[in-house]
Amino acid sequence: MHNLAPEKTSNVGRDLDTDNALFHDVESNPGHGKQELGTAQRPRRRHSGIFGWLPSLDIDFLSRNPRHYVSHSIRPLFLRSAFFLLPSFLQSRIQGRTPFGPEPQGNQKKGGQRGEKPRLLSPTSYLDGMRGIAAFSVFLCHYSYTCFVIAEGWGSGGSNYYFLKLPFIRLFYSGPPMVCIFFVISGYALSLKPLKLIHSISSRSSSAITSAARTKKHEHNNYSKLLETLSSLVFRRGLRLFLPPAISTFLIVLLLRLGVYEWNRSFASDAEFLRNVQEIHYTRFDSATEQFVDWGYAVLNFVHLWDWDAFAGSTGIDVHLWTIPVEFRASMVLFLTILGTARLRGGVRMGVVLGWCVFAFLWERWEMCLFWMGMVLAEGDVVRDMAAKREEGRREGELPESSGGGILPVVEPVTLARMGDVMLIPQQGPKRSRRHPQPRQGAIEMSPDIYIVGSEDEASHSSTYPHSSNHPSSTSSRPSTSPAGNTILPIVLLIISLYLLSQPDINSHLTPGWITLTSLIPHWWTEHYRFYQSIGAVILVYAVSRHPSSSPSSSSASSASGSDTAPILSQYLNPKILFESAIAQYLGKISYAIYLVHGPVLHTLGYTVMKFTWTRVTGTETDGHYITGFLLASLAVVPLVVWVADVFWRGVDEPVVKFARRVEERVVFGC
């Protein structure tokens, strides 16, 4: 998920040249240089780059006016720091911009000095929203499972008859099914652009009227683009996935040395308060040297490439990060799969990958199965787009575009004007608007997964992903003799997927509604709960993609189909309304940050708030008192996690994305 604005031209180079010139003058002519620097006004250096938000320091002013130094320098520093710590949506309001929306006309300046790029709904923005809600559910899982038994299903073992344990309802706080969803989204997002390039080659090669020379040149250009894209994805993937957790765990060590973790050390192992799971509370060593050496070894072990054990690389500094090494290994295998099948025909490639999915499923490699199924879903969307474009060309008496950039239709972007409101920005014809240029070749944008991660390798832009209200995979725009049936089928699949995702994590063989299904799980599957959760994740992503966009254009298209049932179902039972909402899109942007920071926030501020509510407000004498204290603590803990994640996203996650790009640009020849 990140939509990064073009970087401004930095003054770092000019400032360094000026500093070097001054130093050279003093060295070559000591007397003259000393006299000039002694009599002339000392030049004020303007910091840029990562220190660009700091106010410049005037040494002469400080020496002449020491009493006014605080108001002149410290106060602006304090104000800028305080503003940076505000959540991004509050900053947007203060600056006169609507969250995730376009900048007001009066605030637009040349060079993009105020505000950022408009946050547009791309054809697959629902994937970002799905990722964000899933990351939030993972946080709720780790927050609630310390206090309550949440892994068992409704009626398990003749007890557990609680409303929150019912199928569908339990998904709001279930972590394991969300991990499955993350992996499907990652497989889809990472493979989509390479598959577009592959199909552009095959479509041009199959054109009967294209000369052999032009076809060969086109194939060469697109194979070069494919190689460049895969090379970029592989090179940046490790930096994108491992740098943010390395920084987050380093910050945990700093908090530990400052004594913050000691606030709640006894509370973290107190069964009176944490009645179910008591997570590892990172140990404080006697010396700082030992502590940082232990962190270094933990990071080395975390970058775990040599063992396919599910929890290989997991670290006691933050036990929630085990999925990131899994994500990296699966990503590398996915890239190898794309490279190895790039020259196969589309149908053969899908058959081969589906065969590998079955093979992985037989070996209980559920993570690779989910990544490959994401690739299969992406390929199916690309094929449908190309078929729709050929059909459109035949209807208009024209040939479909077969150039590298003309595979997927350009859609009308939707801008979130306010929280929850949408409005269309119409585009004239099939040409791309100048405001929304094609992303740099080799860069696919999206947020991290967990678990994913969201990463810039998986970003959702209108030109990158195929689903839209006028996309052939959208039920409202696809020609059909039964539009109501095309709407009902995705809804049925959606319900089935949500039920399968609701499989209890433990004792599903004792849970009503799951006893028979559990008996069908192969005997070699040790993690029973992954079986139906994995199947449900694949069906969910497919089912949601078949729904029309929640934008007004899709509803009008549905109403024009001639069916009374289809538009009603599309309007009230469309999951994209949820996933394309402003809140879901915001959670999608900070999803990787939520995943990385919710653990340390819970172990520091979270436990402090929980201890206060139970010991000072409600007590724990009865279940009612205990639950009331938990709910009261949630009113503070949940906003705290979102706030820290927002700051971490802007302070660490986005800079890491830029850093990975800059490293690639500097070390790769031809850039």
Long-range contacts (C-beta under 8 A, 24 or more apart in sequence): 1-128, 1-131, 1-445, 1-446, 1-447, 1-448, 1-454, 1-455, 1-458, 1-459, 1-460, 1-588, 1-589, 1-591, 2-445, 2-446, 2-447, 2-454, 2-456, 2-459, 2-589, 2-653, 2-654, 2-657, 3-117, 3-119, 3-120, 3-445, 3-459, 3-461, 3-589, 4-117, 4-445, 4-456, 4-654, 4-657, 4-658, 5-112, 5-116, 5-117, 6-112, 7-658, 8-111, 8-112, 8-113, 10-48, 10-49, 11-46, 11-48, 12-48, 12-49, 15-45, 15-46, 15-48, 18-43, 19-45, 50-655, 53-80, 53-84, 54-80, 55-80, 84-647, 84-650, 84-651, 85-647, 87-642, 87-643, 87-646, 87-647, 88-646, 88-649, 88-650, 89-586, 98-416, 98-417, 98-418, 99-416, 99-418, 99-419, 99-582, 99-586, 100-416, 100-582, 100-585, 100-586, 101-415, 101-416, 101-417, 101-418, 102-415, 102-417, 118-415, 118-435, 119-415, 119-416, 119-585, 120-413, 120-414, 120-415, 120-425, 120-436, 120-462, 121-413, 121-414, 121-415, 121-416, 121-422, 121-549, 121-551, 121-580, 121-585, 122-411, 122-413, 122-460, 122-461, 122-462, 122-464, 122-465, 123-411, 123-460, 123-462, 123-465, 123-466, 123-467, 123-468, 123-471, 123-549, 124-460, 124-464, 124-465, 124-466, 124-467, 124-545, 125-414, 125-460, 125-579, 125-580, 125-585, 125-588, 126-467, 126-544, 126-545, 126-549, 126-575, 126-576, 126-579, 126-580, 127-185, 127-188, 127-189, 127-446, 127-460, 127-465, 127-541, 127-579, 128-446, 128-447, 128-454, 128-460, 128-579, 128-584, 128-585, 128-588, 128-589, 128-591, 129-578, 129-579, 129-580, 129-581, 129-584, 129-585, 129-587, 129-588, 130-181, 130-185, 130-541, 130-544, 130-579, 130-584, 130-588, 131-181, 131-182, 131-185, 131-447, 131-449, 131-452, 131-454, 131-588, 131-591, 132-447, 132-584, 132-585, 132-586, 132-587, 132-588, 132-589, 132-590, 132-591, 132-594, 133-578, 133-579, 133-584, 133-587, 134-178, 134-181, 134-182, 134-450, 134-591, 135-178, 135-182, 135-450, 135-451, 135-587, 135-591, 135-592, 135-594, 135-595, 136-587, 136-591, 136-594, 137-171, 137-172, 137-173, 137-174, 137-175, 137-178, 138-175, 138-178, 138-179, 138-320, 138-450, 138-451, 138-594, 138-595, 138-598, 139-594, 139-595, 139-598, 139-641, 140-172, 140-173, 141-173, 141-174, 141-175, 141-178, 142-175, 142-279, 142-320, 142-598, 142-599, 142-602, 143-598, 143-602, 143-606, 143-634, 143-637, 143-638, 144-173, 144-630, 145-175, 145-276, 145-277, 146-274, 146-275, 146-276, 146-277, 146-278, 146-279, 147-273, 147-274, 147-275, 147-276, 147-626, 147-630, 148-275, 148-276, 149-276, 150-174, 150-276, 151-504, 151-505, 151-506, 152-504, 152-505, 152-506, 152-507, 152-511, 153-502, 153-503, 153-504, 153-507, 153-508, 153-511, 153-512, 153-513, 153-514, 154-511, 154-512, 154-513, 155-511, 155-512, 156-504, 156-507, 156-508, 156-510, 156-511, 157-507, 157-510, 167-498, 167-499, 167-502, 167-513, 168-498, 168-499, 168-502, 170-502, 170-504, 171-498, 171-501, 171-502, 174-501, 174-502, 174-505, 176-505, 176-529, 176-530, 176-533, 177-501, 177-502, 177-503, 177-533, 177-536, 177-537, 178-450, 178-451, 179-323, 179-450, 179-451, 179-452, 180-366, 180-370, 180-501, 180-530, 180-533, 180-534, 180-536, 180-537, 181-501, 181-537, 181-540, 181-541, 182-323, 182-327, 182-449, 182-450, 182-451, 182-452, 182-453, 183-327, 183-330, 183-367, 183-370, 183-371, 183-374, 183-449, 183-452, 183-537, 184-370, 184-371, 184-373, 184-374, 184-377, 184-537, 184-538, 184-540, 184-541, 185-374, 185-449, 185-452, 185-458, 185-541, 186-327, 186-330, 186-331, 186-371, 186-374, 186-449, 186-452, 186-453, 186-458, 187-330, 187-334, 187-370, 187-371, 187-372, 187-373, 187-374, 187-375, 187-377, 187-378, 188-374, 188-375, 188-377, 188-378, 188-541, 189-374, 189-378, 189-444, 189-446, 189-457, 189-458, 189-459, 189-460, 189-465, 190-233, 190-331, 190-334, 190-335, 190-371, 190-374, 190-444, 190-457, 190-458, 191-334, 191-338, 191-374, 191-375, 191-378, 191-379, 192-378, 192-381, 192-382, 192-444, 192-464, 192-465, 192-466, 193-229, 193-444, 193-464, 194-226, 194-229, 194-230, 194-233, 194-338, 194-342, 195-338, 195-375, 195-378, 195-379, 195-382, 196-382, 196-407, 196-408, 197-222, 197-225, 197-226, 197-229, 197-404, 198-226, 198-338, 198-342, 199-346, 199-382, 199-383, 199-386, 199-407, 200-402, 200-403, 200-404, 200-407, 201-226, 202-345, 202-346, 203-386, 203-400, 203-402, 203-407, 204-402, 204-403, 207-399, 207-402, 209-399, 210-402, 218-402, 218-403, 221-404, 222-404, 225-404, 225-441, 225-442, 226-342, 228-441, 228-442, 229-441, 229-442, 229-444, 230-335, 230-338, 230-339, 231-442, 231-668, 232-442, 232-443, 232-664, 233-331, 233-335, 233-442, 233-444, 233-457, 234-332, 234-335, 235-664, 235-668, 236-456, 236-457, 236-660, 236-661, 236-663, 236-664, 237-328, 237-331, 237-332, 237-335, 237-455, 237-457, 238-303, 238-328, 239-656, 239-659, 239-660, 239-663, 240-448, 240-453, 240-455, 240-456, 240-457, 240-656, 240-657, 240-660, 241-324, 241-327, 241-328, 241-331, 241-448, 241-453, 241-455, 242-302, 242-303, 242-324, 242-328, 243-656, 243-659, 243-660, 244-448, 244-592, 244-593, 244-596, 244-648, 244-652, 244-653, 244-656, 245-302, 245-318, 245-321, 245-324, 245-596, 246-299, 246-302, 247-652, 247-656, 248-318, 248-596, 248-597, 248-600, 248-648, 248-652, 249-295, 249-298, 249-299, 249-302, 249-315, 249-317, 249-318, 249-321, 250-295, 251-600, 252-282, 252-317, 252-318, 252-600, 253-291, 253-292, 253-295, 253-317, 255-600, 255-604, 256-282, 256-284, 256-291, 257-284, 257-288, 257-291, 260-604, 261-603, 261-604, 263-604, 263-607, 263-608, 264-603, 264-604, 264-607, 264-608, 264-611, 267-607, 267-610, 267-611, 268-603, 268-607, 272-620, 273-610, 273-611, 273-614, 273-620, 275-626, 279-319, 279-599, 279-603, 280-316, 280-319, 281-603, 282-316, 282-317, 282-318, 282-603, 283-316, 305-329, 308-365, 310-367, 310-527, 318-596, 318-599, 318-600, 319-599, 320-595, 320-598, 320-599, 321-595, 321-596, 321-599, 323-450, 323-451, 323-452, 324-450, 324-451, 324-452, 324-453, 326-367, 327-449, 327-450, 327-451, 327-452, 327-453, 330-367, 330-368, 330-371, 331-371, 333-368, 333-371, 334-371, 334-372, 334-375, 337-372, 337-375, 338-375, 346-379, 346-383, 349-379, 350-376, 350-379, 350-380, 353-379, 361-534, 362-522, 364-524, 364-525, 364-526, 364-527, 364-530, 366-527, 366-530, 366-531, 366-534, 369-534, 370-534, 370-537, 370-538, 373-538, 374-541, 377-538, 377-541, 377-542, 377-545, 381-466, 381-467, 381-473, 381-545, 382-407, 382-408, 382-466, 384-466, 384-471, 384-472, 384-473, 385-409, 385-466, 385-471, 385-472, 385-473, 387-472, 388-471, 388-472, 388-478, 405-438, 405-463, 408-463, 408-465, 408-466, 409-466, 409-468, 409-470, 409-471, 410-462, 410-463, 411-462, 411-468, 411-469, 411-470, 411-471, 412-468, 412-469, 412-470, 412-551, 412-553, 413-462, 414-549, 414-551, 414-580, 416-582, 416-585, 418-582, 419-582, 419-583, 420-581, 420-582, 420-583, 421-582, 422-550, 422-551, 422-552, 422-580, 424-551, 424-552, 424-553, 432-463, 436-461, 436-462, 436-463, 438-463, 439-463, 439-464, 443-661, 447-588, 447-589, 447-590, 447-591, 447-592, 448-591, 448-592, 448-595, 448-653, 449-591, 449-592, 450-591, 450-592, 450-595, 451-595, 452-591, 452-592, 452-595, 453-592, 453-595, 454-588, 454-591, 454-592, 455-592, 455-657, 456-657, 456-660, 456-661, 467-545, 467-549, 468-549, 469-548, 469-549, 469-551, 469-553, 469-554, 469-557, 470-553, 470-557, 473-545, 473-546, 474-546, 474-547, 474-548, 474-549, 474-554, 475-546, 475-547, 475-548, 475-558, 475-566, 475-570, 476-548, 476-554, 476-555, 476-557, 476-558, 476-561, 476-566, 476-570, 477-548, 477-554, 477-557, 483-558, 483-561, 483-562, 483-563, 483-566, 484-563, 484-565, 484-566, 484-569, 486-546, 486-566, 487-547, 487-558, 487-565, 487-566, 487-569, 487-570, 488-565, 488-569, 489-546, 490-543, 490-544, 490-546, 490-547, 491-543, 491-569, 491-573, 493-539, 493-542, 493-543, 493-546, 494-540, 494-543, 494-544, 494-547, 494-575, 496-536, 496-539, 497-536, 497-537, 497-538, 497-539, 497-540, 497-543, 498-536, 498-540, 499-536, 500-532, 500-533, 500-535, 500-536, 500-539, 501-532, 501-533, 501-536, 501-537, 501-540, 502-536, 503-529, 503-531, 503-532, 503-533, 503-536, 504-529, 505-529, 543-575, 544-575, 544-576, 544-579, 547-574, 547-575, 547-576, 548-574, 548-576, 549-576, 549-580, 550-574, 550-576, 550-577, 550-580, 551-580, 589-649, 590-642, 590-645, 590-646, 590-648, 590-649, 590-653, 592-649, 592-653, 593-645, 593-646, 593-648, 593-649, 593-652, 593-653, 594-641, 594-642, 594-645, 596-645, 596-648, 597-641, 597-644, 597-645, 597-648, 598-641, 598-645, 601-637, 601-640, 601-641, 601-644, 602-637, 602-641, 605-637, 605-640, 606-633, 606-637, 606-640, 606-641, 609-633, 609-636, 609-637, 609-640, 610-637
